[in-house]
């Protein structure tokens, strides 16, 4: 099955949201003359339970993201301390950052980029 961005996917989540939208439309629909208002309390429809579960899940996601952001900040602070220590020892931190960037790349990508830089230098008479 190929992916088609214009065809909506039917999932359990979308079926729930369709049901929720239909319930919301029914709840906001004005009754016709002579017709009684059949609105039910959220406790009777189970909507209160669904909302509390969804809010609980949402709160859990937000708390996880907040913890990860704190961890990311702590790691960033540790990296800054290492660079400060390198600088105090006499190393050039700018060069070391470049080396760390190069080591993240695989060898083929690194060689390709170096070849392009060399080509551009030669074209500009800098080689």
Secondary structure, 3 states (H helix, E strand, C coil): CCCCCCCCCCCHHHHHHHHHHHHHHHHHCCCCCCCCCCCCCHHHHCHHHHHHHHHHHHHHHHHHHHHHHHHHHHHHHHHHHHHHHHHHHCCCHHHHHHHHHHHHCCHHHHHHHHHHHHHHHHHCCCC
